[in-house]
Amino acid sequence: MSLTNKVPEKDVHDLFTRVAPHYDQMNNLISLGTQKSWRKRFLKELKVAPGDFALDLCCGTGDITIALAKQVGPSGNVIGLDFNQEMLDLAEQKIRQQNLQKEIQLKQGDAMHLPYPDQSFDIVTIGFGLRNVPDANQVLKEIYRVLKPTGKVGVLETSQPTNPLIKLGWKSYFRLFPSFAKLLGANVSDYQYLSHTTAEFVSAQHLKEMLVKNGFKNVQVNKLNLGAGAIHIGIKKQMS
């Protein structure tokens, strides 16, 4: 296994248990306050259809899961999968508030070893989660396996700005994360980990190459906030 995140899985799991109450605020900080607009654009570019069967990996507190459910409608279905039960508990609260219990099922599980048969889903998404798994390539392989032919993968993730001035500002911004942790009453070392995985994750171009290598075609990349984030959308090849 070629590790893209070298922090042990148990440590990552324990960290997300601790940060769960602050997770939404944390994503706001990481995305410079634009995570909602990032998600809105992400869902628009995915072009989810009513009746689609979707899987949202590393679903966290369920924002993308809920947005997918509203798009697939009563004739579709969405599964939100995460390895952390505290995150899923928060997602369940949001789902009940939106009265979407029939459209959404939550599952505790491992994105690197999906408990679903081949060719099960029309759409698989992963938002702000690929940088935290031990092996992003293994996750992409699993996504390809469970997608139906011509099904779509959507990845919303932080990225690396290529402009030197923007890159310098991006790095300087992440040096402020310990201060943000103190303001939220959170563990400073947790935020140092999150800023590190965000700053060190692969570039948008590298992630595109990973998707192509794992079999996806027509991979489209749309950068966000001058490269601070990126949307990747690919299609599983039609079976011959």
N, C-alpha and C positions, 0 to 999 in steps of 0.2 A: 504494500500500500504506500503510495506516494503522498505524504502528508502535506496538506495545504494549511492546516492549523495544527501546530505541534503541542498545544496544551491538551493534557489528558481529558478524555470525555467526561469523566466523573467531576473533574474540577470545573469544566464548562457547565455541566448540569447544576452543580451546587451554586455556581455564580448566578445562573438564571433564576434559581429559586430565591436568591437574595434580592435580585434586581427586579423581580416580577412587579412589585407595587409601583416601581418607578419606570417601568419599561416604556410606556407611551411617551413620557417626558424625555426619556433618554433618546428615543428615535427622533424626537423633535430637535434635540440638540445636535445629534449627528448629522441630520439633514438640513441644518441651518434654518429650522422652522418650516421647512417646505415639504415634509413627508406626506401631508394630505394631498397636495397638488401632484406630487410624484405618483402616489397611488392612483389618483384620478386619471392621469395620463397613461399610466401602466394599463389600467383596465380598459381604457378607450382603445389603445393600440392592440390589445389582445383580441378585440372583437368577439367577445363571448356571445354565444347564441342561446336563445331560449331552448331548454331541453338538454343542454350539454351536461355531461357528467364530469365534474372537476375535482381535482385533488390539490389542496394548498399545503405545501410542506413547510415545516418550521413555522407553523401558523401563529405562534406567539399568542397575543391576546385577541386575535381573530379579526382584525380590521379587513384584511384582504379576503378572508374566508366569507365574511358577511357581504362584502361588495360583490363577490362572485355569486353568492346565493341570490342576491337581488337581480342579477343579470340572467342567470339560468332559469329563474322563475319556478313556479310550482311543478312544472313538467321536468325540471332538471334536479340535480342533486350535487351537493358539495361535501367533501370530507376534509376536515382540517386536522392535520397530523403534527404533533410536536412531541419531543422526548421529555418535556418538563410538565408535570401535572399542575404545578402552581400556575403556569401560563395558561393551561387549558381551563382551569377553574375560572380565571378571569375572562377568558373567551366565552365560556358558557354563560356567565352573567350578562355579557353584551348580547349574546344570541337570544336569551330570554327576553331582554328588554326590547329587542327588535321583533319578537314573536316569529323567529325563524327556525324553531326546533324541528319542524318537519323537513325543511330543506337542507339542514346541516347536521352532520354527525361528526363528533370529535373523537380522535383516536390517539392514545399515547403510543408512540412507536419511533423507530430509528429510520431516518431518511436514507441511510446507506443500505438498508435491508428492508425494503417495503413489503408489507404483508398482503400484497395483492397480486392476482394473476397477470400474466402478460396481456397487453392490449385491453386494458380495463377503462381507460379514461380518454375523454376528448381533449381535456386541458389539464396541464400540471403547472402550478406556479410555485415559486419560492421567493419570498421577499425578505431581505435583510437577514438571511439565514445561511447562505452558501459559504460565507466567510467564516462561520463558526463551526462547521462540520470538520471532522478530521481529514476527509478526503473528498474534495469537491468533484473530482472525476468519477468516483464511485457513485455519488449521488446522481450525476448526469447520466450515467449508465443505467441506473435504476429507473430514472424518469423515462428514458428512451424505451426501456422494456415494458413499462406499464401503460405507455401511451398507445392508443389505436393508430393504425396507419393514417397519415395526414393529420394526426393530432398535433396540438401546439404546446410548446413549453414557453413559459414566460419567467424571466429572472429579473427582479428589481433589486439592485445592490449598490452599495457605495463603490466608488471607483477612484482612479488616480488621475487628477488633472495633468495635462501634458504641457500647458503653458507654464514657463518657469516662474513667473510672478504669482500666478494663481496657485501653483504647487507650493511655493514658499508660504503664502498666506494660509493655505490648507493645513500645512504642518504646524504653523504657529497657532492656529485655532485649536488643534488637538492638545497642545501643551496646556490649554486652559481647563481641560476636562477635570483634573483633580479639584479645581475650585468649584466646578459645577456639582460634583459629587457632594462636596461639603454643604452646598446650598440646599440640596435635596435630602440631606441627612443620610446619604448612602455611603457604601464602602469605597474609599478612594482607590484601592487596588483593583476593584471591579471595573471602575471606569477607566483605569489605566489599561486593563486588558481590552476593553471594548474599543478604546481609541487606537490601540495597537493593531487589532485585527482589521479595523476599518482602514487605517493608514497603510497597512502592509498587504492588503488583498490584491489580487492580480488586476492588471489594467483591463479596460474594456476590450481592447484588441486581443489580449491574451485569453480572456473569457470567451470571446467569439471563436477563437481557434480551438479551445477546449470543446465547445459545443459541436463544431464541425467534425472534430476528431471522433466524437462520440456518436456520429451518424446524422446529426441534424442538418437540414438543408435550408437555403434561403434565410440565413440568420441575419436579422436586422438589428442594428445597434443605434440607440438614441441616447445621447449624453444629456445629463441634467446638471444644472448649476455649474456650467463651464467645466464639466468633467468630474464634479464631486460625486455624482451618481450616474448610473446607466441602466437603461432598459434593454434587455436582450430577448428577442422572440425568434424561435426556430420551429421548424416543422419536421415531423418524423416522415421519413421517406415512405412512399407508397410501396406496398409489397408487390413484387413482380409475380 
